[in-house]
Amino acid sequence: MPIVAHNQLPSFARLRAEGVTVLSPERARNQDIRELHVGLLNMMPDAALAATERQFFRLVGESNPIAQFYVHPFTLPQLPRSDKAKAYIDAYYEPFDRIREEGLDALIITGANVVGPELSTQAFWRPLIEVIDWAWNNVTTTLCSCLATHAVLEFRYGQKRRPQREKIWGVFPHQVVDKQHPLVTDVNTRFDVPHSRWNAVERDQFDAAGLRVLVESPEVGVHLATSADGLRFVFFQGHPEYDTISLLKELKREALRYASGEIEAFPPFPVNYLGLHERALVREYRLRLEEARMAGREPPEFPEALLVPGLDNTWHDTAEAVVGNWMGLMYQVTHRDRKIPFMEGVDPNDPLGLARR
């Protein structure tokens, strides 16, 4: 499913340099392939804004060559932004009003940074609900990532996320528990998923909401679930879109916060992520950091370049397969007119025919 570079968004050039197929608008117009339009509500903070674009664009673009994908990034103006980020958004992002007017075939909603435990007190809460309400009635399928999953579970199903005693942070093994759903067709029955969160919606809450759980972990709970109809809303609690270095970037950020005195404790290792050699390098960095602090010297440089070569990615292929299945299902039931969420003859309460299986 090649992505079409329909504007000057820098992520298109970055993805093309990585080897991802990105079509120019001229080349796209000369191909007899159906086009599909996917919205990306990017709520991530400034430092992760462009990286999150590329992560989701990459998953969409690497799925299956059955359509041309126009991905439309947008955000919520209520989210705090620097002047630089605002200029970037003004240059490359689209307003929600235009997206709502032109329609979408599918929507992806990212996570976001939250201040305090309550989602309903966040500045973006009401605008996010507006997007969710519109998508529920007007978009064939919406994929929610992490905090977006928590928001939909609270707003639409009355299930508030639960704070955890320790941060769920690392790469965890998962198992497919509903092998009949086409989202997990030809997917490994056991695979890894990165997680990074302080809160969780737990299995009993998904069950109480009448949702369909497809993938979960004995250690960190549900990762993949869907709305009762199987497609209208798809929920990720983990971050299968993460790059190989995403958790390392988080570790570096927290280590630098410790070095500056912003936090009191040095961060723990992300679970199942760093090898023995890499953990030894981080321990050595911490030791040199403590020595520098005692001597009043500048802190040493975090050994990111030494750590990167030893990192493994054990989740991307499965993430690509799941998103490819999602794209394929959306393609089957989406009307060519994006203003019509479902094709004639498709039951919106059971678009995949799951009740007949």
C-alpha positions in Angstrom: 0.0 0.0 0.0 2.2 2.9 -1.2 1.8 6.2 0.6 1.3 9.2 -1.6 3.4 12.3 -0.8 0.5 14.7 -1.3 2.2 17.6 0.4 5.7 18.7 1.5 5.7 17.0 4.9 9.4 16.2 5.7 8.5 12.7 6.9 7.8 11.7 3.3 11.4 12.4 2.4 12.7 10.6 5.5 10.6 7.5 4.7 11.7 7.5 1.1 15.4 7.6 2.2 14.7 4.6 4.4 13.5 2.6 1.4 9.7 2.9 2.0 7.7 3.3 -1.2 6.4 6.8 -1.4 4.6 7.9 -4.6 4.6 11.4 -6.0 1.1 12.8 -6.8 1.9 12.6 -10.5 2.8 8.9 -10.4 -0.2 8.2 -8.2 -2.6 9.8 -10.7 -1.2 7.5 -13.5 -1.9 4.3 -11.6 -5.3 2.5 -11.8 -5.3 1.8 -8.0 -8.0 2.8 -5.6 -7.0 5.5 -3.2 -7.8 5.5 0.5 -7.5 8.3 3.0 -6.3 7.8 6.5 -6.3 10.5 9.2 -3.6 10.6 11.9 -4.6 12.6 15.0 -1.1 13.1 16.4 -1.3 14.2 20.0 2.3 13.4 20.9 4.5 16.2 22.5 6.8 18.3 20.3 9.9 16.1 20.7 8.0 13.0 19.4 5.7 14.6 16.9 7.6 13.9 13.7 8.9 10.5 14.9 5.4 9.4 15.6 4.3 10.5 12.1 7.0 8.3 10.6 6.2 5.3 12.8 2.6 5.1 11.8 3.2 6.2 8.2 5.8 3.3 7.9 3.3 0.7 9.2 0.6 1.9 6.8 3.0 2.1 3.8 4.6 -1.3 4.4 1.4 -3.2 4.7 0.0 -4.5 1.3 0.1 -3.1 -2.2 -3.7 -3.0 -2.8 -4.3 0.8 -2.6 -2.7 4.2 -2.5 -2.8 5.8 0.9 -3.1 9.5 1.5 -2.3 10.0 5.2 -3.6 13.3 6.7 -2.0 14.4 9.9 -3.8 16.7 12.2 -3.7 17.6 15.9 -5.7 19.4 18.6 -5.0 23.1 19.1 -5.6 22.7 22.9 -2.3 20.8 23.2 0.6 22.9 24.5 3.2 23.5 21.7 6.4 25.5 21.2 6.5 28.2 18.5 8.7 25.9 16.4 6.1 23.0 16.6 3.2 25.4 15.9 5.0 26.6 12.8 5.6 23.0 11.7 1.9 22.1 12.3 0.7 25.2 10.5 2.9 24.3 7.5 2.2 20.6 7.2 -0.9 19.6 9.2 -4.5 19.9 8.2 -7.3 21.4 10.3 -9.9 19.0 11.7 -12.7 21.0 10.0 -11.3 20.2 6.6 -10.8 16.5 7.4 -14.4 16.3 8.7 -15.7 17.9 5.6 -13.8 15.8 3.1 -14.2 12.5 5.1 -11.8 9.6 5.9 -11.7 5.9 5.2 -9.8 5.2 8.5 -8.4 7.1 11.5 -5.4 6.6 13.8 -5.3 8.4 17.1 -2.0 8.5 19.0 -1.2 8.7 22.6 -0.4 12.0 24.5 1.4 13.3 27.5 -0.9 13.8 30.5 -0.5 16.0 33.6 -2.2 14.4 36.6 -4.2 11.2 36.9 -7.5 12.3 35.4 -8.1 12.3 31.7 -11.3 14.3 32.0 -9.4 17.3 33.4 -7.0 17.5 30.4 -7.3 20.5 28.1 -7.6 18.2 25.1 -10.4 16.0 26.6 -13.5 17.7 25.1 -11.9 18.3 21.6 -10.8 14.6 21.6 -14.3 13.5 22.4 -15.5 15.6 19.5 -13.2 13.7 17.2 -14.1 10.3 18.7 -17.9 11.0 18.3 -17.4 12.1 14.7 -15.3 9.0 13.9 -17.8 6.7 15.6 -20.5 7.8 13.2 -18.6 8.7 10.1 -15.4 6.7 9.8 -15.3 2.9 8.9 -12.6 2.1 11.5 -10.5 3.9 14.0 -7.3 2.6 15.5 -6.5 4.0 19.0 -3.0 3.9 20.6 -2.3 3.7 24.3 -3.8 6.9 25.9 -6.4 7.1 23.1 -7.5 3.6 24.0 -7.8 4.7 27.7 -9.8 7.8 26.6 -12.3 5.9 24.5 -12.8 3.2 27.2 -13.5 6.0 29.8 -15.7 8.2 27.6 -17.7 5.7 25.6 -17.7 2.6 27.9 -17.4 4.1 31.4 -14.2 2.2 32.2 -11.5 4.4 33.8 -7.9 3.4 33.5 -6.2 2.1 36.7 -2.9 3.6 38.0 -0.1 1.0 38.3 2.3 0.8 41.2 5.3 0.7 38.8 5.6 1.9 35.2 4.9 -0.8 32.6 8.0 -0.2 30.6 9.8 -2.6 28.2 9.2 -5.3 25.6 6.8 -8.0 26.8 5.7 -11.4 25.3 2.0 -11.6 24.2 -0.3 -14.3 23.0 -3.2 -14.3 20.5 -6.3 -15.4 22.5 -8.9 -15.0 19.8 -7.6 -16.7 16.7 -10.9 -16.4 14.7 -10.6 -12.6 14.2 -9.3 -11.6 10.8 -7.1 -8.9 12.4 -4.8 -11.7 13.6 -4.9 -13.9 10.5 -1.5 -15.3 9.7 0.0 -13.5 12.7 2.4 -15.3 15.0 0.4 -16.7 17.9 3.1 -15.4 20.3 5.0 -12.1 19.7 6.5 -9.2 21.5 5.1 -5.6 22.0 6.7 -2.6 23.6 4.8 -0.8 26.4 5.4 2.5 28.1 2.7 3.6 30.5 1.8 4.2 34.2 -1.9 3.2 33.8 -3.8 0.3 32.4 -7.3 -0.8 31.4 -7.4 -4.3 32.6 -9.0 -7.5 31.2 -12.1 -7.4 33.4 -12.8 -3.8 32.2 -12.6 -4.8 28.5 -15.0 -7.7 29.3 -17.4 -5.4 31.2 -17.4 -3.1 28.2 -18.4 -6.0 25.9 -15.2 -5.6 23.9 -13.4 -8.4 22.0 -9.9 -9.1 23.3 -7.6 -10.5 20.7 -4.1 -10.3 22.2 -2.9 -10.2 25.8 0.2 -10.7 28.0 0.4 -12.6 31.3 2.6 -9.8 32.5 1.0 -6.6 31.3 -2.5 -7.5 30.3 -4.5 -6.7 27.2 -2.7 -5.2 24.2 -5.2 -5.6 21.2 -9.0 -5.5 21.3 -11.9 -4.3 19.2 -15.3 -2.9 19.6 -18.1 -5.6 19.7 -18.6 -5.3 15.9 -15.0 -6.3 15.4 -13.8 -3.3 13.4 -15.4 0.1 14.1 -12.8 0.8 16.9 -9.5 -1.1 17.3 -7.6 -0.7 20.5 -3.8 -0.9 21.1 -2.5 -0.6 24.7 1.1 -1.2 23.7 3.2 0.6 21.1 3.8 -1.8 18.2 4.6 1.3 16.1 7.8 2.0 18.1 11.2 2.2 16.4 14.0 -0.1 17.6 15.5 2.9 19.5 12.2 4.4 20.9 12.6 2.9 24.4 16.3 3.8 24.4 15.3 7.5 23.7 13.0 7.3 26.7 15.8 5.8 28.9 18.2 8.5 27.8 15.6 11.3 28.5 15.0 10.0 32.0 18.7 9.5 32.7 19.4 13.1 31.6 16.5 14.2 33.9 18.3 12.4 36.7 21.6 14.0 35.8 20.1 17.5 35.9 18.5 16.8 39.3 15.0 17.0 37.9 14.2 13.5 39.3 15.6 11.8 42.3 16.1 8.2 41.1 18.0 6.9 38.1 15.6 5.1 35.8 15.3 1.3 35.8 16.1 -0.7 32.7 13.2 -1.3 30.3 12.2 -4.9 30.7 13.5 -7.4 28.1 15.1 -4.7 26.0 18.8 -4.3 26.8 21.3 -7.1 26.7 24.0 -7.9 29.3 26.6 -5.8 27.5 24.2 -2.8 27.1 23.1 -2.9 30.7 26.8 -2.9 31.7 27.4 0.2 29.6 24.5 2.0 31.3 25.8 1.0 34.7 29.2 2.3 33.8 27.6 5.6 32.6 25.7 5.9 35.9 28.9 5.3 37.9 30.8 8.0 35.9 27.8 10.3 36.3 27.8 9.9 40.1 31.6 10.5 40.2 31.1 13.7 38.1 28.3 14.9 40.4 30.5 14.4 43.5 33.4 16.2 41.9 31.3 19.0 40.6 32.1 18.2 37.0 29.9 18.3 33.9 28.0 15.0 33.5 29.4 12.5 31.0 27.7 11.9 27.6 25.0 9.3 27.6 26.4 6.3 25.6 23.6 6.2 23.0 25.8 5.4 20.1 27.4 2.4 21.9 24.0 1.0 22.8 22.2 1.2 19.5 24.1 -1.6 17.7 23.1 -4.1 20.4 19.3 -3.5 20.3 17.0 -6.1 18.8 13.5 -5.4 17.3 11.2 -8.4 18.0 7.9 -6.7 17.3 7.9 -4.8 14.0 7.0 -7.7 11.6 4.0 -8.6 13.6 2.9 -5.0 14.0 3.1 -4.7 10.2 1.0 -7.8 9.7 -1.7 -6.6 12.1 -1.9 -3.2 10.5 -1.9 -4.8 7.1 -4.8 -6.9 8.1 -6.6 -3.8 9.4 -5.9 -2.0 6.1 -7.3 -5.0 4.2 -10.4 -5.2 6.2 -11.0 -1.5 5.9 -10.6 -1.8 2.2 -13.2 -4.5 1.9 -16.0 -2.7 3.7 -15.3 1.0 3.0 -17.4 2.8 0.4 -15.7 4.6 -2.4 -17.5 7.7 -1.3 -15.8 8.5 2.0 -19.0 10.2 3.3 -20.6 6.7 3.4 -18.9 4.7 6.1 -20.0 1.2 5.0 -20.8 -0.3 1.6 -24.4 -1.3 0.8 -25.1 -4.9 2.0 -22.6 -4.7 4.8 -24.1 -4.9 8.3 -22.5 -2.0 10.3 -23.0 -4.0 13.5 -21.2 -7.0 12.1 -19.2 -5.8 9.0 -16.8 -8.7 9.1 -19.5 -11.4 9.4 -18.0 -12.5 12.8 -21.4 -13.5 14.1 -21.7 -16.1 11.3 -18.4 -17.7 12.2 
